[in-house]
Amino acid sequence: MSNLSRRHFVKSTAAIGALTSINAFAINKNTANDKEIRIVLVGCGGRGKGAAYQAMHVRKGIKIVAVADAFEDNVKEGLEYLKKSNPSQMDVPDENVFHGFDAYKKAIDVECDLVILATPPHFRPIHLEYAVNKKKHVFMEKPVAVDGFGIRSVLESTKIAEANGTMLAVGLQRHHQYDYREAIEQCHNGAIGEFQYARVWWNSSGVWTRPRKPGMTEMEYQMRNWYYFNWLCGDHIVEQHIHNLDVINWVKGEHPAKCSGMGGRQVRKSKEHGEIYDHFFTEYEYADGSHMFSQARHMPKCESRVQEIAYGTKGSCDFGKRRITGENKWRFKGRDVSGHQEEWFHLIAALDKGEVYNEGQNGAEATLTAIMGRMASYSGVTVTWEDALNSDLRLAPESYAWDATHLPCLTKMVTTLFQFRV
């Protein structure tokens, strides 16, 4: 399990390579193929609603047939939003609206073709395992887990999906954006020469907080504010910065061998911000000795930057600016299409042709890259790929119940885990 090789990585990232010639706009306008694809949505927050909307936007015949969320108000709001957005493609009777910790099972058990998994990342391995064992096609949002235990589970589910011949798509949408795909192809064809190092950023002002209300249990409060609790989110280096880290792994065709880092809480000091850090700086090292330097910061009134730049012996590729400078100048001249929408064009197009692809391996490797950065920054020691993958640290509550009281605290557990190495 610990030997996730370059060969496996290249295979997983190339899985949709044959789709490069697909014209997204032609697919969108092609209403001749209206074969029904029945979709279940698990997780009715912003990303879940967005994914469902984008799926229905591809063509006629895409139907949402069941919805589920831990919270009753979330599932009702999500259902109302989707009915207003695409009323003709909503076919959700009252008996197919579920809420609670076991709602995902009830929804996936509905007769359907594909399941969207868009709950907080902690639940992804659990929900994925159930879906693939039911032989459903799956689209799951990133990140795919919050700890090594979850990554190992996702890798096993990936194998099951492969054996079943079912779709397993992951919401790392840059892999479906033509500007990124063409830029990566240029890098792989030698436009920047031999890779030397990379710099990546996800620096922004941060995200929402939701107030604690009278009568809320601790479980409900943390679930409502899932972004600020590591057992649910994995910290923002995992939840957001995964995109940038994934791009450089894609350039390299492999994952890092080890990393070191630092971080802390400079502005997030109140209880409403849970336990996550507000800044990270992480240095990743690949097997050949090349490096990726990573910044992830959530601080208001600071410079915002979400970007990836790869540097080589002949030049550099700035993926955000869609250009290569140096000996082999290049600039992307194609049309600008949302990656979130494009990934659904590709997914539905493949299913319409009777084809599937599996992005589970790459999703797991991208997520683990971010997890090892968090572990290194929390512990203050160098963390290897094997450390992160084979860690026996499991971020999970003793029970999934609204009155559960023993909820995990990642900061203390990771510090304890690595004390013997300091």
C-alpha positions in Angstrom: 0.0 0.0 0.0 2.9 2.4 0.7 4.4 2.0 -2.7 2.2 4.4 -4.7 4.6 4.5 -7.6 5.1 7.0 -10.4 3.7 4.4 -12.8 0.4 4.4 -10.9 0.4 8.2 -10.8 0.9 8.6 -14.5 -1.8 6.0 -15.2 -4.3 7.8 -13.0 -3.7 11.3 -14.3 -3.8 10.1 -17.9 -7.1 8.3 -17.5 -9.1 11.1 -19.1 -6.4 12.0 -21.7 -8.5 10.6 -24.5 -11.1 13.3 -23.8 -8.9 16.2 -24.9 -10.6 16.5 -28.3 -14.1 16.8 -26.8 -15.8 20.1 -27.6 -17.6 21.1 -24.5 -19.9 23.6 -26.2 -20.9 21.0 -28.8 -21.8 18.6 -26.0 -23.8 21.3 -24.2 -25.9 22.0 -27.4 -26.3 18.3 -28.3 -29.8 17.5 -27.0 -30.3 14.6 -29.4 -28.9 12.2 -26.7 -31.4 12.5 -23.9 -30.8 9.0 -22.4 -31.7 9.3 -18.7 -29.0 9.3 -16.1 -30.4 9.2 -12.6 -28.3 11.0 -10.0 -28.3 11.0 -6.2 -26.9 14.0 -4.3 -25.3 13.3 -0.9 -24.3 16.7 0.7 -26.5 19.7 -0.1 -24.1 22.5 0.8 -22.7 25.0 -1.7 -20.4 22.5 -3.6 -23.0 19.8 -3.6 -25.7 22.1 -5.1 -23.1 23.4 -7.6 -22.1 19.9 -8.7 -25.7 18.9 -9.2 -26.5 22.0 -11.1 -23.5 21.5 -13.4 -24.4 17.9 -14.0 -27.9 18.9 -15.1 -26.5 21.7 -17.3 -24.7 19.2 -19.6 -27.8 18.0 -21.4 -31.4 16.8 -21.2 -32.1 13.5 -19.5 -29.9 14.2 -16.4 -32.2 13.7 -13.5 -31.7 14.3 -9.8 -33.8 11.6 -8.1 -32.8 11.7 -4.4 -31.0 14.1 -2.0 -29.4 13.6 1.4 -27.7 15.7 4.1 -26.9 15.4 7.8 -29.1 18.4 8.4 -32.8 18.6 7.5 -32.7 22.4 6.8 -29.7 21.9 4.5 -31.5 19.2 2.4 -34.6 21.3 2.1 -32.7 24.4 1.1 -30.7 22.4 -1.4 -33.8 20.8 -2.9 -35.5 24.2 -3.2 -32.5 25.7 -4.9 -32.2 22.9 -7.5 -35.9 22.9 -8.2 -35.8 26.6 -9.0 -32.7 26.2 -11.1 -33.7 23.2 -13.2 -37.3 22.2 -12.5 -37.7 19.9 -15.5 -34.7 17.8 -14.4 -35.7 17.3 -10.8 -37.6 14.1 -10.0 -37.3 13.9 -6.3 -40.4 12.6 -4.5 -40.8 13.3 -0.8 -39.8 9.7 0.1 -36.4 10.3 -1.6 -35.4 13.3 0.7 -33.3 12.1 3.6 -31.4 13.7 6.5 -29.3 12.4 9.4 -26.0 10.5 9.7 -27.3 7.5 7.8 -29.1 9.5 5.1 -26.3 8.7 2.6 -27.2 5.0 2.7 -30.9 5.6 2.1 -30.2 7.9 -0.8 -27.6 5.6 -2.5 -30.1 2.7 -2.1 -32.5 4.6 -4.4 -32.5 3.3 -8.0 -29.8 5.5 -9.6 -26.9 5.5 -11.9 -24.5 8.0 -10.3 -23.9 9.4 -6.8 -22.5 12.8 -6.1 -20.5 12.8 -2.8 -20.1 16.4 -1.5 -20.3 16.3 2.3 -17.4 17.5 4.5 -14.2 15.5 3.6 -14.2 13.3 6.7 -17.2 11.4 5.5 -15.9 10.8 1.9 -14.2 7.4 2.5 -17.2 6.1 4.4 -19.7 7.2 1.7 -17.4 6.1 -1.2 -17.1 2.6 0.3 -20.8 2.2 0.5 -21.4 3.6 -3.1 -18.8 1.5 -4.8 -20.0 -1.7 -3.1 -23.4 -0.9 -4.4 -21.8 -0.7 -7.9 -22.7 3.0 -8.5 -20.9 5.4 -10.7 -19.4 8.1 -8.4 -18.4 11.7 -8.6 -16.7 12.8 -5.3 -15.5 16.2 -4.3 -11.9 16.8 -3.1 -10.3 16.3 -0.7 -11.1 12.6 -0.5 -10.0 12.1 3.2 -8.5 13.8 6.2 -6.0 11.2 7.5 -4.0 8.2 6.3 -6.7 5.8 7.5 -9.1 7.5 5.2 -6.7 7.5 2.3 -6.1 3.7 2.6 -9.9 3.2 2.6 -10.2 5.4 -0.6 -7.5 3.4 -2.3 -9.3 0.1 -1.5 -12.6 1.6 -2.9 -10.7 2.7 -6.0 -9.8 -0.9 -6.6 -13.4 -2.0 -6.2 -14.6 0.6 -8.7 -12.0 -0.5 -11.2 -13.1 -4.1 -10.7 -16.7 -3.1 -11.1 -16.0 -1.1 -14.2 -17.7 1.9 -12.7 -16.9 5.6 -13.0 -14.9 7.3 -10.2 -14.4 11.0 -10.8 -12.8 13.4 -8.4 -13.4 17.2 -8.2 -9.9 18.3 -8.9 -11.3 20.2 -11.8 -8.0 21.6 -13.2 -7.4 18.2 -14.8 -10.4 19.0 -17.0 -9.5 22.6 -17.8 -8.0 23.0 -21.3 -5.6 25.8 -20.2 -4.1 23.5 -17.5 -4.1 20.5 -19.8 -2.3 22.3 -22.6 0.2 23.9 -20.2 1.0 20.5 -18.7 1.4 19.0 -22.1 3.9 21.8 -23.0 5.9 21.1 -19.8 5.9 17.3 -20.5 7.1 18.0 -24.0 10.1 19.9 -22.7 9.0 23.5 -23.0 10.5 24.5 -19.7 13.4 22.1 -19.9 14.3 19.9 -16.9 12.1 20.6 -13.9 14.0 22.5 -11.1 11.4 23.6 -8.5 7.9 25.0 -8.1 6.1 27.7 -6.1 2.4 27.4 -5.2 0.0 29.5 -3.2 -3.5 29.5 -1.8 -3.5 32.8 0.1 -6.9 34.4 0.8 -8.9 36.2 3.5 -10.5 33.0 4.8 -14.1 31.6 4.9 -17.4 31.9 6.8 -18.1 31.2 10.4 -21.5 30.2 11.8 -22.5 31.3 15.4 -23.3 28.8 18.1 -27.0 28.8 18.9 -28.7 28.0 22.2 -29.4 24.3 22.5 -26.7 23.2 19.9 -24.8 20.1 20.9 -21.0 20.2 20.3 -21.4 17.8 17.4 -24.0 20.0 15.7 -21.8 23.1 16.2 -18.8 21.5 14.7 -20.7 20.0 11.8 -22.2 23.4 11.1 -18.7 24.9 11.2 -17.0 21.9 9.7 -14.2 24.0 8.0 -12.7 24.9 11.4 -12.4 21.3 12.8 -9.7 19.1 11.4 -11.5 15.8 11.8 -14.1 17.2 9.4 -12.0 19.4 7.1 -8.3 18.4 7.4 -7.3 22.1 7.7 -7.3 24.6 4.8 -4.0 23.2 3.5 -6.0 20.1 2.7 -9.4 21.5 1.8 -8.2 24.2 -0.5 -4.5 24.1 -1.2 -4.8 20.6 -2.5 -5.6 22.1 -5.9 -2.2 23.8 -6.2 -0.2 20.9 -4.8 -1.9 18.6 -7.2 -0.9 20.6 -10.2 2.8 20.3 -9.4 2.5 16.6 -8.8 0.9 16.5 -12.2 3.9 18.3 -13.8 6.3 15.9 -12.0 4.2 12.8 -12.7 4.8 11.7 -9.1 4.1 12.6 -5.5 6.7 14.1 -3.1 8.9 11.8 -1.0 8.9 14.0 2.1 8.2 17.4 3.4 8.8 19.8 6.3 6.9 22.9 7.3 5.7 25.4 9.8 2.5 27.3 10.5 0.3 28.6 13.3 -2.6 30.8 14.4 -1.8 34.5 14.1 -5.3 35.9 13.6 -7.5 32.9 14.2 -7.4 33.0 18.0 -11.1 32.8 19.0 -13.2 29.8 19.8 -15.3 30.4 16.7 -12.3 29.5 14.5 -12.0 26.0 16.0 -8.5 24.5 15.8 -7.2 25.0 12.3 -4.2 27.1 11.4 -4.4 30.4 9.5 -1.0 30.1 7.8 1.4 27.4 6.5 4.7 27.3 4.8 5.7 23.9 3.5 8.7 22.6 1.6 8.1 19.4 -0.4 11.0 17.3 -1.8 10.6 14.8 -4.7 12.6 11.6 -5.1 15.0 13.3 -7.5 15.8 16.1 -5.0 13.7 18.8 -6.7 11.4 20.9 -4.5 8.0 22.5 -4.3 7.6 25.5 -2.0 4.1 26.0 -0.7 2.2 28.9 1.0 -1.3 28.6 2.4 -2.7 31.5 4.3 -6.1 32.8 5.5 -5.7 36.3 6.7 -7.8 39.4 6.0 -6.2 42.5 4.6 -3.3 40.6 3.2 -2.3 39.8 -0.4 -4.5 37.2 -2.0 -2.8 34.8 -4.4 -4.0 31.4 -5.8 -1.3 30.3 -8.3 1.2 27.7 -9.4 4.5 28.3 -11.2 6.9 25.6 -12.3 10.5 26.5 -13.0 12.8 24.6 -15.4 16.2 24.9 -17.0 14.7 26.5 -20.1 12.0 28.7 -18.6 9.0 28.7 -16.3 5.3 28.0 -16.6 2.8 30.2 -14.8 -0.4 28.2 -14.9 -2.6 31.0 -13.5 -1.4 33.4 -16.3 -1.5 30.6 -18.8 1.9 31.2 -20.2 5.4 29.9 -20.5 8.4 32.3 -20.6 12.0 31.6 -21.4 13.4 29.8 -24.5 10.1 28.4 -25.6 7.4 31.1 -25.2 3.8 29.9 -25.1 0.4 31.3 -24.2 -2.9 29.5 -24.0 -5.3 30.8 -26.7 -8.3 28.6 -26.2 -11.7 29.5 -24.8 -12.2 30.0 -21.1 -14.5 27.3 -19.6 -15.2 26.7 -16.0 -13.3 23.6 -14.8 -16.3 22.8 -12.5 -18.5 22.6 -15.6 -16.0 21.0 -17.8 -15.5 18.0 -15.5 -19.2 17.3 -15.9 -19.0 17.6 -19.7 -16.3 15.0 -19.7 -18.0 12.7 -17.2 -21.4 12.6 -18.9 -19.7 12.3 -22.4 -17.8 9.2 -21.2 -21.0 7.6 -19.8 -22.9 8.4 -23.0 -20.2 6.5 -24.9 -20.3 3.6 -22.5 -16.9 4.5 -21.1 -15.6 5.1 -17.6 -12.4 6.5 -16.1 -11.0 6.3 -12.6 -9.5 9.3 -10.8 -9.4 7.8 -7.4 -5.7 7.1 -7.3 -4.8 10.7 -8.2 -7.4 12.0 -5.7 -5.9 10.0 -3.0 -2.3 11.1 -3.8 -3.2 14.8 -4.1 -5.0 14.6 -0.7 -2.2 12.7 1.0 0.3 15.3 -0.3 -1.7 18.0 1.5 -2.1 15.8 4.6 1.6 15.2 5.0 2.2 19.0 4.7 -0.3 19.5 7.6 1.4 16.8 9.7 4.9 18.3 9.1 3.7 21.8 10.0 1.8 20.6 13.1 4.6 18.4 14.4 7.7 20.4 13.4 9.5 17.4 12.0 10.1 16.0 8.5 7.3 13.7 7.4 7.8 11.1 4.7 5.2 9.8 2.3 5.2 6.5 4.2 4.7 8.3 7.5 1.6 9.9 6.3 0.1 7.0 4.4 0.7 4.4 7.1 -0.1 6.5 10.1 -2.4 4.9 12.6 -3.9 8.3 13.5 -7.6 8.2 12.8 -9.6 11.4 13.0 -13.1 10.1 13.9 -15.5 10.6 16.8 -16.4 7.6 19.0 -19.9 7.7 17.5 -21.8 9.5 14.8 -24.6 11.0 16.9 -25.8 14.5 17.7 -25.2 14.0 21.4 -21.6 12.6 20.9 -19.2 14.3 23.3 -15.8 12.7 22.6 -14.7 14.5 19.4 -11.2 14.3 18.1 -8.6 17.1 18.4 -6.0 16.8 15.7 -3.4 19.3 17.1 -2.8 17.3 20.2 -2.9 13.9 18.5 -0.4 14.8 15.8 2.0 16.4 18.3 1.8 13.3 20.5 2.3 11.1 17.5 5.6 12.7 16.5 7.1 13.4 19.9 9.3 10.3 19.6 11.0 11.7 16.5 11.8 15.2 17.8 
